[in-house]
Amino acid sequence: SSPMTFSFDVMHTGFSGSTKYFNVYVDGSYYGQYLRYSGYSCQPSRFQTVPISVTKTVGTTITISITTSSYYYSCPYNGYYLYAVMDTPRCQACDVGKYKSAFGAGQCTSCPAEADTAAPASTSPTDCRCVAGRYGPEEGPCQACPTGSWSAGGSLVVTDCKCNAGWTGPDGGPCSECTAGTYKLGSNPGSCVACPEHAYSAAGSSNLTDCKCNAGWTGPDGGPCSECTAGTYKLGSNP
């Protein structure tokens, strides 16, 4: 398996004679010399912690050893022992939009353009799915839906692209804008519907309430529309 970086802490919690400094060895190699305690106090709360970081293959042994260096300050302790706490290897989850399929140290790989993953820590290129408004196979490439259509994230084929509200046509397109005087609700292959009698809408209308009563007719958006009574008039298409 591939090497990984392990991080953990070592603390020298006892004395041999007048020890104030101690030397740390990792797998027999000198790692460094560290102050035994802070200030001129022998209180255990002043014990120094040494952060160790070492790259090893998972499953192998890490050997830590300590030698002491006598110094001028003496404390009433006799003997010493090593205290080590092994943390979980400090691995970071791959961000959304990235994956890593190999075990061990390595970088996360970005999904293809216009593709994303559903969650962090993805492990396979097949976790990459096209974002909304795009379609394509797992691992990409992703293509834009035809004009006037849209798809949910993770769409695989062009027929997952549905004509938008205000547009009509088969799944996968081509989609045509609803003509003036008609409308269409929702993203689906449905047909455009004519406005109520004596009402009119702009091209690409997506709701019944886009139909406004014509000039000379009055009523709420979406109808019904009533003719202006004798002696009255109304300008424009509005309620």
C-alpha positions in Angstrom: 0.0 0.0 0.0 1.1 3.6 -0.4 2.8 5.6 2.3 0.7 7.9 4.5 1.7 10.7 6.9 0.8 9.9 10.5 0.7 12.6 13.2 0.8 12.0 17.0 2.0 13.4 20.2 4.9 12.3 22.5 5.2 13.5 26.1 8.1 12.8 28.5 6.4 12.6 31.9 9.2 11.6 34.3 12.8 12.5 35.3 16.1 10.7 35.5 18.1 12.8 37.8 18.0 16.4 36.9 16.5 16.0 33.4 15.2 19.1 31.8 15.7 18.3 28.1 15.0 15.1 26.3 15.9 13.8 22.8 13.4 12.0 20.6 14.3 9.3 18.0 11.9 8.0 15.4 12.8 4.6 14.0 16.3 5.1 15.3 16.9 8.4 13.6 17.3 11.6 15.7 14.2 13.7 15.5 15.0 16.6 17.9 15.7 17.8 21.4 12.9 19.3 23.4 12.3 21.1 26.7 11.1 18.7 29.4 8.8 21.3 31.0 8.0 25.0 30.7 9.4 27.5 33.0 11.1 26.5 36.3 8.3 24.3 37.5 8.1 20.5 38.0 4.3 20.4 37.9 3.0 17.8 35.5 0.7 20.5 34.0 3.9 22.1 32.6 4.9 18.9 30.7 5.7 19.6 27.0 4.1 17.8 24.2 6.1 17.0 21.1 4.1 16.7 17.8 5.6 14.0 15.7 4.8 13.6 11.9 6.2 10.6 10.1 5.5 9.0 6.7 5.0 5.3 6.9 3.3 2.5 5.0 0.1 1.5 6.7 0.5 -1.6 8.8 4.2 -1.1 9.7 5.6 -0.2 13.1 6.7 3.2 14.2 9.4 3.0 16.9 9.8 6.0 19.3 12.7 6.2 21.8 13.9 8.9 24.3 17.2 9.7 25.8 17.5 12.4 28.5 20.0 15.3 28.9 20.9 16.3 32.5 20.7 20.0 33.1 20.9 22.4 36.0 17.4 22.1 37.4 16.4 19.2 39.6 13.0 17.9 40.5 11.8 15.2 42.9 11.0 12.6 40.3 12.9 9.4 39.7 12.8 7.5 36.3 10.7 8.4 33.3 8.4 6.9 30.8 7.1 7.7 27.4 3.5 8.7 26.8 2.4 8.6 23.2 -1.1 9.1 21.7 -1.6 8.0 18.1 -4.2 10.0 16.3 -6.2 8.9 13.4 -4.2 9.8 10.3 -5.1 13.3 9.3 -6.9 12.6 6.0 -9.1 15.2 4.4 -12.3 14.2 2.6 -12.3 15.1 -1.1 -14.4 18.2 -1.7 -17.7 18.0 -3.6 -16.8 17.8 -7.3 -13.7 15.7 -6.7 -12.9 12.0 -6.0 -10.0 9.7 -5.1 -10.2 6.0 -6.0 -6.7 4.8 -4.9 -5.7 4.0 -1.3 -2.9 5.9 0.3 -1.3 9.3 -0.1 -2.6 11.0 -3.2 -4.5 14.0 -4.5 -8.2 14.2 -5.2 -9.1 14.4 -8.9 -11.6 16.9 -10.2 -14.7 15.8 -12.0 -15.0 16.7 -15.7 -16.3 20.2 -16.6 -19.9 20.8 -15.8 -20.0 17.7 -13.5 -20.2 17.3 -9.7 -20.5 14.8 -7.0 -23.5 14.4 -4.7 -21.4 14.5 -1.5 -17.8 14.9 -0.3 -15.4 11.9 0.0 -16.3 10.4 -3.4 -14.2 7.4 -4.3 -14.9 6.8 -8.0 -15.1 8.8 -11.3 -18.6 7.2 -11.7 -19.6 9.4 -8.7 -19.3 12.4 -11.1 -22.7 13.4 -12.5 -23.6 16.2 -14.8 -25.0 19.3 -13.1 -28.5 20.5 -13.7 -29.1 21.7 -17.2 -26.5 19.3 -18.6 -26.6 15.6 -19.5 -24.0 12.9 -20.3 -22.6 9.6 -19.2 -20.9 8.9 -15.8 -17.4 10.3 -16.0 -18.5 12.9 -18.6 -18.3 14.7 -20.9 -21.4 16.7 -20.1 -23.4 18.6 -22.8 -25.9 21.5 -22.4 -29.6 20.7 -22.8 -31.1 22.0 -26.1 -32.4 25.6 -26.1 -35.5 26.0 -24.0 -35.1 22.9 -22.0 -33.6 21.8 -18.6 -32.6 18.7 -16.8 -32.1 17.6 -13.2 -28.6 17.0 -11.9 -27.3 13.5 -12.7 -29.1 13.3 -16.1 -27.5 10.8 -18.4 -29.2 11.2 -21.8 -30.7 14.0 -23.8 -34.2 12.8 -23.3 -33.8 13.8 -19.6 -33.9 17.4 -20.8 -37.5 18.6 -20.6 -38.9 21.7 -22.4 -39.3 24.6 -20.0 -42.5 26.3 -19.0 -43.4 28.5 -21.9 -41.7 26.1 -24.4 -43.1 23.1 -26.1 -41.7 20.0 -27.7 -40.6 16.4 -27.1 -38.3 15.3 -24.3 -34.8 16.0 -25.6 -36.0 18.8 -27.9 -36.1 20.6 -30.1 -38.3 23.0 -28.0 -40.2 25.9 -29.4 -41.3 28.9 -27.5 -45.1 29.1 -27.0 -46.6 31.6 -29.5 -48.2 34.8 -28.4 -51.7 34.2 -27.0 -50.7 30.8 -25.6 -48.9 29.5 -22.5 -47.6 26.3 -21.0 -47.1 25.3 -17.4 -44.1 23.4 -16.1 -41.2 21.5 -17.7 -42.8 18.7 -19.7 -43.6 17.7 -23.3 -47.1 19.2 -23.1 -48.6 21.5 -25.7 -49.1 25.3 -25.3 -52.6 26.2 -24.3 -54.6 29.1 -25.7 -55.5 32.0 -23.5 -59.1 32.4 -22.4 -61.3 34.2 -24.9 -60.6 37.9 -25.3 -57.2 37.6 -23.5 -53.7 37.7 -24.8 -50.2 36.7 -23.7 -46.7 37.4 -24.8 -44.7 34.7 -26.6 -43.0 32.2 -24.1 -45.7 32.7 -21.4 -45.6 30.1 -18.7 -48.7 30.7 -16.6 -52.4 31.3 -17.1 -52.1 34.6 -15.4 -49.8 35.8 -18.2 -53.0 36.1 -20.2 -54.3 39.6 -19.9 -57.7 40.8 -20.9 -57.6 42.7 -24.3 -58.3 46.3 -24.8 -62.1 46.9 -24.5 -62.4 43.9 -22.2 -61.9 43.7 -18.4 -61.3 41.0 -15.8 -58.6 39.4 -13.7 -55.3 38.1 -15.2 -56.2 34.7 -16.6 -59.8 35.6 -17.2 -62.7 35.5 -17.5 -62.8 38.7 -19.5 -66.0 40.8 -19.9 -66.7 43.4 -22.6 -66.7 47.0 -21.4 -70.2 48.2 -21.0 -71.7 50.9 -23.3 -70.2 54.3 -22.4 -66.9 52.9 -21.0 -63.6 51.8 -22.5 -60.3 50.2 -21.5 -56.9 50.7 -23.0 -54.4 47.9 -23.5 -54.2 44.3 -22.4 -54.4 44.4 -18.6 -56.8 43.6 -15.8 
